[in-house]
Amino acid sequence: MIPAGPILVPGPVEVVMDDGTVVRSDRFMVALCACRRSRRYPFCDTSHRRRVRTRPTEGAGDGGSVGE
């Protein structure tokens, strides 16, 4: 299990939300959000992953052809 990552359960599943609504997924494996960051809550949208921005390395993306 990934810390703060999804909870994987075999599907299909029905989840009863706090307000009583029922959401369903017919997928064979369902990722349920454990971090509450998902825009698709209660299903995981990988929002738990840290976004790391890296600076491009010097010379990367200079338009050179492959194999130079």
N, C-alpha and C positions, 0 to 999 in steps of 0.2 A: 504494500500500500504506500502511496506517495503521501507524505505529510501534507495535510490540507488539500489533498487531491480528491478525486471522485471516489465514490463507493460503487464498485461494479457488481451488478446483480443480473442473473439470467432473466431474460424477458419472455414474454411480454409482462409489463407491470402496470399497475394502477396505483397512483399516489393520491391520498386524500390530504388536501391542503388544510391549513389552520381555519380557513373560512368555510370549509366543507365542500369546496369544489373538488372534482376528481379530474386528474390529468392522467393520460394513458400513453404508453409507448409500446408499439408492437415489435420493436427491434429484438433480435435474439440475445443481445447483451446491451444493458442500459447503464449509463454512467450517471449516477445521482450526485448532485453538487453537495459537498460537505463544507465549503468555505463561504457560501452565500454571496459570492461575487458574480455568479453567472447571470447573464441577462435572460437566460432561458430557464431560470430556477423553476422547478427542482432538478432540472436536467443540467448536466455539466456542459459548458461551452469552452473549457480550458482557460477560463479567466484566472484560475489559481496559479498558472505559470507566471513566473516573473518575466517581465519584459526587459531585456537587457539591450540597450542600444550601444553598438560599438562604432567607433570611428572607422571609416574606410581606411584600409592600409594604403600607403603611398603607392601610387601607380595603378591602383585598382580602378577599373572602369575607365581606362584611358582610351578605349576604343581600338586597341591593338587587335590584330587578327590572331586566331588560335594557332598555336604551333610556332610562334616566332621565337 
